[in-house]
Amino acid sequence: MAFEIDDAETEALIRELVERTGEPIDTAVRIAAEQRLQRLIASAQRVADAATNADQKVSVRETGSP
């Protein structure tokens, strides 16, 4: 699948990334996408863990045991 970047700011960011890393454009974009996805997944996991911990605390308060 090919992509066409029509946004000048996005294109400039990609070009700067390529210049700073020395990587081919495909590699630089792939790594950037992988890293962003990893951060999103980690963030979602932290939210899920926090919700689980909050539920457990409520359970302990209500029943006296986890």
N, C-alpha and C positions, 0 to 999 in steps of 0.2 A: 504494500500500500504506500503510495507516495503522498507527501503533504506539500502544500503550497502555503507559505507564510505571507499573508497579506498585510500584517500589522508591522509597521516600521520599527516600533519600539521592541517588539518581540524579536524581529530579525537582528536588530542591533545587539540585544542581549545575547543571542545565540552566537553572533560573530565575535563578541568580546569573550565569551566562554571558550570558543574555539581558539582564539588568539592566545589566551592565558594558559590553556591546557596543552596546546599543540596537538590536540587530538583531531581526527577527522570529524566532520560535523555530525555524522550518524552516531559515532561513539559518544561524543559529548552530549548529544540530546538524549541518547539512551540512558547514559549514566545519570544525568540530571533527572530524568523521569523515574528511574529506579529509586533514587534517593528520596525524591518527593513522595513516592508511594510508600516507602519504608517509614517515613515520618508520619504519614497519614494513618498507616496501620498501627504504629506504635501509639499514636495519640488516641485512636479509637480503643485500643486495648487498655490504656490508662483510664479512660472514661468508664469502660465496662468494669474494670477492677475497682474503681472508686464506688460505682453503684453497688457492686457486690458487697464491698466492705460496709457501705452505709446500711444496706439491707441486713447484714449480719449484726451490726450494732443495734439496730431497731429490734431485731429478734432477741438479742440478749437482754435488752431493757424490758421487753414485754414478758419474756418467759424466764429470765434468769439464767438461761443456758443458750449456747450457740446453736 
